[in-house]
Amino acid sequence: MGRKRKELPLLEGVEISGVAAEGKSIARVNDMVVFIPYGAPGDIADVKIDKKKHSYAEGHIVNMVKPSEVREEPFCQHFGVCGGCKWQHLPYSEQLKYKQQQVKDAMERIAKIPIPEINPILGSANTKFYRNKLEFTFSNKCWLTFEEMRSGIEYPDRNALGFHIPGAFDKVLDIKKCYLQENISNFIRLFIREYTLSKEYSFYDLKAQIGLMRTLMIRTASTGDIMLVVVFGEDDKEKIQDVMSAIAEQFPQITSLQYVVNLKVNDTIGDQDIILFKGKDYIEEEMEGLKFRVGAKSFYQTNSVQAYELYKVARKMANLTGDELVYDLYTGTGTIANFVARQSKKVVGIEYVEDAIADAKLNSQVNGIDNTLFYAGDMKDVLTEEFVAQHGRPDVMIVDPPRAGMHEDVVNVILSSEPKRIVYVSCNPATQARDLAMLDAKYTVTEIQPVDMFPHTHHVENVVGLSLKE
């Protein structure tokens, strides 16, 4: 018989003092730091401890004694359950303040190098319906909230189409309305849910790995284009034809209607054949007259309007005159590379994903841009001193790495190639700060500009300009 777990305490009248990592709030009780989701600075609450370590604890609010004066009523009925938009209870002005502080803390505590005053964060013009891509999952066993389970009501219809519950791969919350993407996304999702249920088509069993309706992806472009990719878990041609025909008839405004039959264990479709049912196999985004084709497997910044602001910041920091050789590292589908090509002599883009490089080349071709070159491969393997010797020493480097930041070998090649200016775009100020400490050997930070791409979340982009020390 296992040892009985020790009951963890209920802390009464805890005052929440600030915001911590991953969007959680923080409180200090005696000598213990407590991390609490969905708290607001100034809240006074009773907190049940869920996990206790030597130096910290994690808990959740069980009773709000006195809400903070800055707390707002969340606008979404799924707040606190689906795991997204964790800062809905904070005014947007407060969210921006904490994101600004997040960048400042990373620069001061991790980089520990001389920095200029950080520019005020650029807020997003749209704080709702700003995403251009969402992915939803079908499940035959929807997640029930604690209130639903305690109610004693039987729920015979457990089918769901929505988002995975954080930390539970087989649990899906049925989403009624999502405020992240334009409303057409809600209309499409709800129609497909009701239509397939009316036909008694099976929703996917995430544990048994069976079921017809598996996932779907909706992309909406600033140009008005709409892409829908429906993923089926069974190769039933008659049912697939029925579902796709019903969607096409109901939503003639969908410009790219595609589907996938995915019979493997995981949900990724990067290695799957995507079948075009109606329209084009891509949608188009537009930026300053440039067209960017976005396929089902393509990466594109998920906040189209704010991506333009981000790229303008990067271009401004690059200070291009038209005579520069620019290296665009982690170029993705070449969006930044093509965006700055008109102001550059030549742009060389490098990216790990081969499909993304194919998109980058296509986007150059579509826009009549002939001064770009793109290469696919692991950054530390492609960007070598031999590569620089072959293509020329860059005048400007724009780097936009994944959350993990840059490999030390990449930083060393940047240092040895000595571009006059570096523009470092990051979705993780902590790893960016770590890399800036390494670049400090030869570079001075000249400008720091936080940009908010994801309202109601703790995520923040940060753009840093650097110049070669004399």
C-alpha positions as CSV (number, residue, x, y, z in Angstrom):
1,M,0.0,0.0,0.0
2,G,1.5,3.4,-1.0
3,R,2.3,6.1,1.5
4,K,-0.5,8.6,1.9
5,R,0.3,11.9,0.4
6,K,0.6,14.8,2.8
7,E,-2.3,17.2,2.6
8,L,-0.9,20.6,1.3
9,P,-2.1,23.7,3.1
10,L,-4.7,26.3,2.2
11,L,-3.2,29.8,2.6
12,E,-5.7,32.4,3.6
13,G,-5.7,36.1,2.7
14,V,-2.7,35.9,0.3
15,E,-1.9,39.2,-1.5
16,I,-0.7,38.8,-5.0
17,S,2.2,41.1,-5.7
18,G,3.2,40.7,-9.3
19,V,3.4,38.8,-12.5
20,A,6.0,36.0,-13.0
21,A,7.1,33.6,-15.9
22,E,4.6,31.9,-18.2
23,G,1.9,34.5,-17.3
24,K,1.4,33.3,-13.7
25,S,1.1,35.7,-10.9
26,I,3.3,35.6,-7.8
27,A,2.9,36.0,-4.1
28,R,5.3,35.8,-1.2
29,V,4.2,34.1,2.0
30,N,6.7,34.2,4.8
31,D,9.9,33.0,3.0
32,M,8.1,31.1,0.3
33,V,7.4,32.2,-3.3
34,V,4.0,31.0,-4.6
35,F,3.1,30.9,-8.3
36,I,-0.6,31.3,-9.0
37,P,-2.3,31.2,-12.4
38,Y,-5.0,33.7,-13.3
39,G,-4.1,36.1,-10.4
40,A,-3.8,39.8,-10.8
41,P,-1.4,42.1,-8.8
42,G,-3.4,43.5,-5.9
43,D,-5.7,40.5,-5.5
44,I,-6.2,39.2,-2.0
45,A,-7.3,35.5,-2.2
46,D,-7.3,32.2,-0.4
47,V,-4.8,29.9,-2.2
48,K,-4.7,26.1,-2.1
49,I,-1.2,24.8,-2.6
50,D,-1.0,22.1,-5.2
51,K,2.8,21.5,-5.3
52,K,5.5,22.4,-2.8
53,K,9.2,22.5,-3.4
54,H,12.1,23.6,-1.1
55,S,12.2,27.2,-2.5
56,Y,8.8,27.7,-4.0
57,A,5.2,26.4,-4.3
58,E,2.4,26.4,-6.9
59,G,-1.2,26.9,-6.1
60,H,-4.6,28.1,-7.3
61,I,-7.2,30.5,-6.1
62,V,-10.1,28.9,-4.3
63,N,-11.7,32.1,-3.0
64,M,-11.3,35.7,-4.0
65,V,-11.3,37.8,-0.8
66,K,-10.8,41.1,-2.5
67,P,-10.2,41.5,-6.2
68,S,-7.5,43.8,-7.5
69,E,-8.6,47.2,-8.7
70,V,-6.9,46.5,-12.1
71,R,-8.8,43.2,-12.6
72,E,-11.2,43.0,-15.5
73,E,-14.0,40.6,-16.4
74,P,-12.7,38.1,-18.9
75,F,-14.6,38.3,-22.2
76,C,-14.4,34.6,-23.2
77,Q,-16.6,31.9,-21.6
78,H,-13.7,29.4,-21.9
79,F,-11.3,31.6,-19.9
80,G,-9.3,29.6,-17.3
81,V,-10.1,26.3,-18.9
82,C,-8.9,26.1,-22.5
83,G,-5.4,27.4,-21.4
84,G,-5.2,30.2,-24.0
85,C,-5.5,34.0,-23.5
86,K,-4.4,33.7,-19.8
87,W,-4.3,37.5,-19.3
88,Q,-7.9,38.4,-20.3
89,H,-8.5,39.5,-16.7
90,L,-5.8,42.2,-17.0
91,P,-6.4,45.5,-18.9
92,Y,-4.4,45.6,-22.1
93,S,-2.4,48.6,-20.8
94,E,-1.3,46.4,-17.8
95,Q,-0.4,43.5,-20.1
96,L,1.9,45.8,-22.0
97,K,3.5,47.1,-18.8
98,Y,4.4,43.5,-17.7
99,K,5.7,42.6,-21.2
100,Q,7.9,45.7,-21.2
101,Q,9.2,44.6,-17.7
102,Q,9.9,41.1,-19.0
103,V,12.2,42.4,-21.6
104,K,13.9,44.8,-19.2
105,D,14.4,42.0,-16.7
106,A,16.0,39.7,-19.3
107,M,18.4,42.4,-20.4
108,E,19.5,43.3,-16.9
109,R,19.5,39.9,-15.3
110,I,20.7,37.6,-18.1
111,A,22.5,39.8,-20.7
112,K,24.2,42.0,-18.1
113,I,25.7,44.2,-20.7
114,P,25.4,48.0,-21.4
115,I,22.1,48.7,-23.0
116,P,20.3,51.9,-24.1
117,E,16.9,52.9,-22.6
118,I,14.3,50.4,-23.9
119,N,11.8,51.9,-26.3
120,P,8.1,51.7,-25.2
121,I,6.5,48.5,-26.4
122,L,4.5,48.6,-29.6
123,G,1.0,47.4,-28.7
124,S,-1.2,45.5,-31.2
125,A,-3.9,47.5,-32.9
126,N,-6.2,44.4,-32.6
127,T,-6.5,42.7,-29.3
128,K,-9.2,40.3,-30.4
129,F,-9.6,38.3,-33.7
130,Y,-6.0,39.0,-34.5
131,R,-4.7,35.5,-35.4
132,N,-4.6,34.3,-39.0
133,K,-4.3,30.6,-38.1
134,L,-6.0,28.2,-35.7
135,E,-5.9,24.4,-35.4
136,F,-8.8,22.5,-33.8
137,T,-9.0,18.8,-32.7
138,F,-12.0,16.5,-32.8
139,S,-12.5,14.2,-29.8
140,N,-15.2,11.7,-28.8
141,K,-14.6,12.4,-25.1
142,C,-14.8,16.1,-24.4
143,W,-13.3,17.7,-21.3
144,L,-15.8,18.3,-18.5
145,T,-15.2,21.2,-16.1
146,F,-15.2,20.5,-12.4
147,E,-18.6,22.3,-12.1
148,E,-20.0,20.0,-14.8
149,M,-18.6,16.9,-13.1
150,R,-19.9,17.9,-9.7
151,S,-23.4,18.8,-11.1
152,G,-24.4,15.1,-11.3
153,I,-25.8,15.7,-14.8
154,E,-25.1,13.0,-17.4
155,Y,-23.5,14.1,-20.6
156,P,-24.2,11.5,-23.2
157,D,-22.9,13.6,-26.1
158,R,-19.1,13.8,-25.3
159,N,-18.1,14.8,-28.8
160,A,-15.9,17.9,-29.0
161,L,-14.3,20.1,-31.5
162,G,-11.8,22.5,-29.9
163,F,-8.5,22.9,-28.2
164,H,-6.4,20.4,-26.2
165,I,-6.4,21.0,-22.4
166,P,-2.9,22.0,-21.3
167,G,-0.9,19.0,-20.2
168,A,-3.5,16.5,-21.3
169,F,-3.0,15.2,-24.9
170,D,-6.3,13.2,-24.9
171,K,-8.5,15.9,-23.4
172,V,-10.3,18.4,-25.7
173,L,-12.5,21.3,-24.7
174,D,-15.5,21.9,-26.9
175,I,-15.2,25.5,-28.0
176,K,-18.4,27.5,-28.5
177,K,-16.8,30.8,-29.6
178,C,-13.1,31.7,-29.9
179,Y,-12.0,35.4,-30.0
180,L,-8.6,34.7,-31.5
181,Q,-9.6,34.6,-35.2
182,E,-12.1,36.3,-37.4
183,N,-15.7,35.1,-36.8
184,I,-15.8,33.2,-40.1
185,S,-13.5,30.7,-38.2
186,N,-16.3,30.1,-35.6
187,F,-18.9,29.7,-38.3
188,I,-16.9,27.2,-40.2
189,R,-16.0,25.1,-37.1
190,L,-19.5,25.0,-35.7
191,F,-21.0,24.1,-39.1
192,I,-18.6,21.2,-39.5
193,R,-19.2,20.0,-35.9
194,E,-23.0,20.0,-36.4
195,Y,-23.0,18.6,-39.9
196,T,-20.7,15.6,-39.0
197,L,-22.7,14.9,-35.9
198,S,-26.0,14.9,-37.8
199,K,-24.5,12.3,-40.1
200,E,-23.2,10.3,-37.1
201,Y,-19.6,10.5,-38.4
202,S,-17.2,9.4,-35.7
203,F,-15.1,11.9,-33.9
204,Y,-11.5,10.8,-33.2
205,D,-10.6,8.7,-30.2
206,L,-7.3,10.1,-29.2
207,K,-6.3,7.0,-27.2
208,A,-7.6,4.3,-29.5
209,Q,-6.4,6.2,-32.6
210,I,-9.6,5.7,-34.5
211,G,-12.3,7.9,-35.9
212,L,-13.2,9.7,-39.1
213,M,-13.0,13.4,-38.0
214,R,-9.5,14.2,-36.7
215,T,-8.4,17.8,-36.9
216,L,-8.9,20.9,-39.0
217,M,-6.8,24.1,-39.7
218,I,-8.3,27.4,-40.6
219,R,-6.2,30.3,-42.1
220,T,-7.5,33.7,-42.8
221,A,-5.5,36.3,-44.7
222,S,-5.6,40.1,-44.6
223,T,-6.4,40.0,-48.3
224,G,-9.7,38.2,-47.6
225,D,-8.4,34.7,-48.7
226,I,-9.5,31.8,-46.5
227,M,-7.9,28.3,-46.3
228,L,-9.5,25.3,-44.7
229,V,-7.6,22.0,-44.3
230,V,-9.7,19.1,-42.9
231,V,-7.8,16.1,-41.6
232,F,-9.5,12.7,-41.6
233,G,-8.4,9.8,-39.5
234,E,-10.0,7.2,-41.8
235,D,-9.7,6.8,-45.6
236,D,-13.5,6.6,-46.2
237,K,-13.8,8.2,-49.6
238,E,-17.6,8.5,-49.6
239,K,-17.8,10.2,-46.3
240,I,-14.9,12.5,-47.1
241,Q,-16.5,13.5,-50.3
242,D,-19.8,14.2,-48.4
243,V,-18.1,16.4,-45.8
244,M,-16.0,18.4,-48.2
245,S,-18.9,19.0,-50.6
246,A,-21.1,20.2,-47.7
247,I,-18.4,22.6,-46.6
248,A,-17.9,23.9,-50.2
249,E,-21.6,24.5,-50.6
250,Q,-22.0,26.2,-47.3
251,F,-18.9,28.4,-47.5
252,P,-18.3,29.5,-51.1
253,Q,-15.9,32.3,-49.8
254,I,-13.3,29.7,-48.8
255,T,-10.6,30.2,-51.5
256,S,-8.5,27.2,-50.6
257,L,-10.3,24.0,-49.5
258,Q,-8.1,21.0,-48.9
259,Y,-8.0,17.8,-46.9
260,V,-5.6,15.2,-45.6
261,V,-6.0,11.5,-44.7
262,N,-3.7,11.0,-41.7
263,L,-3.5,7.4,-40.6
264,K,-0.4,7.7,-38.5
265,V,-0.1,8.1,-34.7
266,N,0.6,11.9,-34.4
267,D,-1.3,14.8,-35.8
268,T,1.4,16.6,-37.7
269,I,0.7,16.9,-41.4
270,G,4.2,18.1,-42.5
271,D,4.9,14.6,-44.0
272,Q,1.4,14.0,-45.4
273,D,-0.1,14.5,-48.8
274,I,-2.5,17.4,-48.9
275,I,-5.3,17.0,-51.5
276,L,-6.9,20.1,-53.1
277,F,-10.6,19.8,-53.1
278,K,-11.6,23.3,-54.4
279,G,-9.8,26.6,-55.2
280,K,-6.1,27.3,-55.0
281,D,-3.6,25.3,-52.9
282,Y,-2.4,28.6,-51.2
283,I,-3.7,31.9,-49.8
284,E,-2.0,35.2,-50.3
285,E,-0.9,37.8,-47.7
286,E,0.0,41.3,-48.8
287,M,2.5,43.7,-47.4
288,E,3.5,47.0,-49.0
289,G,2.4,45.6,-52.4
290,L,4.4,42.4,-51.9
291,K,2.4,39.2,-52.2
292,F,3.3,36.3,-50.0
293,R,1.9,32.9,-50.9
294,V,1.1,30.8,-47.8
295,G,0.5,27.0,-48.3
296,A,-1.0,24.6,-45.9
297,K,2.5,23.7,-44.5
298,S,3.9,27.2,-44.7
299,F,5.0,29.3,-41.7
300,Y,3.7,32.9,-41.6
301,Q,3.5,35.2,-38.6
302,T,0.2,34.5,-37.0
303,N,-0.7,38.2,-36.4
304,S,-0.6,39.6,-39.9
305,V,-1.2,43.3,-39.0
306,Q,1.4,43.3,-36.3
307,A,3.9,41.3,-38.4
308,Y,4.0,44.4,-40.7
309,E,4.9,46.6,-37.7
310,L,7.6,44.1,-36.6
311,Y,9.2,43.9,-40.0
312,K,9.2,47.7,-40.3
313,V,11.1,47.9,-37.0
314,A,13.6,45.3,-38.2
315,R,14.1,47.2,-41.5
316,K,14.5,50.5,-39.8
317,M,17.2,49.1,-37.5
318,A,19.0,47.6,-40.5
319,N,19.4,51.1,-41.8
320,L,19.7,50.0,-45.4
321,T,20.8,52.3,-48.2
322,G,20.5,49.9,-51.2
323,D,24.2,49.0,-51.3
324,E,24.3,46.3,-48.5
325,L,24.8,42.6,-48.7
326,V,22.2,41.2,-46.1
327,Y,22.2,37.8,-44.5
328,D,18.8,36.7,-43.2
329,L,19.3,33.9,-40.8
330,Y,16.4,31.6,-39.9
331,T,14.6,33.1,-42.9
332,G,11.6,30.8,-42.8
333,T,9.5,31.4,-45.9
334,G,11.7,34.5,-46.7
335,T,9.2,37.1,-45.5
336,I,11.8,39.4,-44.0
337,A,14.3,38.7,-46.8
338,N,11.8,39.7,-49.5
339,F,10.5,42.6,-47.4
340,V,14.0,44.2,-47.3
341,A,15.2,43.1,-50.7
342,R,14.1,46.4,-52.4
343,Q,16.4,48.3,-50.1
344,S,19.4,45.9,-50.4
345,K,21.9,45.0,-53.0
346,K,21.5,41.3,-52.3
347,V,19.9,39.2,-49.6
348,V,21.0,35.7,-48.7
349,G,18.5,33.6,-46.6
350,I,19.2,30.5,-44.7
351,E,16.6,28.2,-43.1
352,Y,16.5,24.6,-41.8
353,V,13.1,23.6,-43.4
354,E,13.4,22.8,-47.1
355,D,9.7,23.4,-47.8
356,A,10.1,26.8,-46.3
357,I,13.0,27.6,-48.6
358,A,10.9,26.5,-51.5
359,D,8.2,29.0,-50.4
360,A,10.8,31.7,-50.0
361,K,12.1,31.2,-53.6
362,L,8.5,31.2,-54.9
363,N,7.7,34.4,-53.0
364,S,10.7,36.1,-54.6
365,Q,9.6,34.9,-58.0
366,V,6.0,36.0,-57.6
367,N,7.1,39.5,-56.6
368,G,9.7,39.8,-59.4
369,I,12.6,40.0,-56.8
370,D,15.8,38.8,-58.4
371,N,18.4,39.8,-55.7
372,T,17.7,37.0,-53.2
373,L,19.4,33.6,-52.7
374,F,18.1,30.9,-50.3
375,Y,19.8,27.9,-48.8
376,A,18.3,25.0,-46.7
377,G,20.1,23.3,-43.9
378,D,21.0,23.3,-40.3
379,M,22.2,26.9,-39.5
380,K,25.4,25.8,-37.8
381,D,26.3,23.5,-40.7
382,V,25.4,26.0,-43.5
383,L,26.7,29.3,-42.0
384,T,30.4,28.5,-42.0
385,E,33.4,30.6,-42.6
386,E,33.6,28.9,-46.0
387,F,30.0,30.0,-46.8
388,V,30.9,33.6,-45.9
389,A,34.0,33.5,-48.0
390,Q,31.9,32.3,-51.0
391,H,29.0,34.7,-50.7
392,G,30.8,37.7,-49.2
393,R,31.1,39.3,-45.8
394,P,27.6,40.7,-44.9
395,D,27.1,44.3,-44.2
396,V,24.0,43.5,-42.2
397,M,22.7,40.4,-40.6
398,I,19.1,39.9,-39.6
399,V,18.5,36.9,-37.3
400,D,15.2,35.6,-36.2
401,P,15.9,32.2,-34.4
402,P,13.4,29.9,-32.7
403,R,12.7,30.2,-29.0
404,A,15.9,28.3,-28.1
405,G,18.0,31.1,-29.6
406,M,21.2,30.7,-31.6
407,H,23.7,27.8,-31.4
408,E,27.1,29.0,-30.0
409,D,28.7,27.9,-33.3
410,V,26.4,30.3,-35.2
411,V,27.3,33.1,-32.8
412,N,31.0,32.5,-33.4
413,V,30.6,32.7,-37.2
414,I,28.7,35.9,-36.8
415,L,31.5,37.3,-34.7
416,S,34.2,36.2,-37.2
417,S,32.3,37.6,-40.2
418,E,31.9,41.0,-38.5
419,P,28.8,42.5,-40.2
420,K,28.6,46.2,-39.5
421,R,25.0,45.9,-38.1
422,I,23.0,43.0,-36.6
423,V,19.2,43.1,-36.2
424,Y,18.1,40.4,-33.7
425,V,14.4,39.5,-33.7
426,S,13.4,37.2,-30.9
427,C,10.2,35.6,-29.5
428,N,12.1,34.8,-26.3
429,P,13.9,37.7,-24.6
430,A,15.6,35.3,-22.2
431,T,17.5,33.3,-24.8
432,Q,18.0,36.6,-26.8
433,A,19.7,38.1,-23.7
434,R,22.0,35.1,-23.4
435,D,23.0,35.5,-27.1
436,L,23.6,39.2,-26.7
437,A,26.0,38.5,-23.9
438,M,28.1,36.5,-26.3
439,L,27.8,39.1,-29.1
440,D,29.0,41.7,-26.6
441,A,32.6,40.6,-27.4
442,K,32.4,42.7,-30.6
443,Y,29.0,44.5,-30.7
444,T,27.2,47.3,-28.9
445,V,23.5,47.3,-28.4
446,T,22.1,50.5,-30.0
447,E,18.3,50.0,-29.8
448,I,15.8,47.8,-28.1
449,Q,12.2,47.6,-29.3
450,P,9.6,45.2,-27.7
451,V,6.6,44.4,-30.0
452,D,3.4,42.7,-28.8
453,M,2.3,40.1,-31.2
454,F,0.0,38.1,-28.9
455,P,-2.4,40.1,-26.8
456,H,-3.8,38.4,-23.6
457,T,-0.8,36.1,-23.4
458,H,2.6,36.6,-21.7
459,H,4.5,36.2,-25.0
460,V,6.4,39.2,-26.3
461,E,8.7,39.7,-29.4
462,N,11.8,41.9,-29.0
463,V,13.9,43.5,-31.7
464,V,17.5,44.5,-30.8
465,G,19.8,46.6,-33.0
466,L,23.6,46.1,-32.7
467,S,26.6,47.8,-34.3
468,L,30.2,46.6,-34.6
469,K,32.5,48.1,-32.0
470,E,35.2,50.4,-33.4
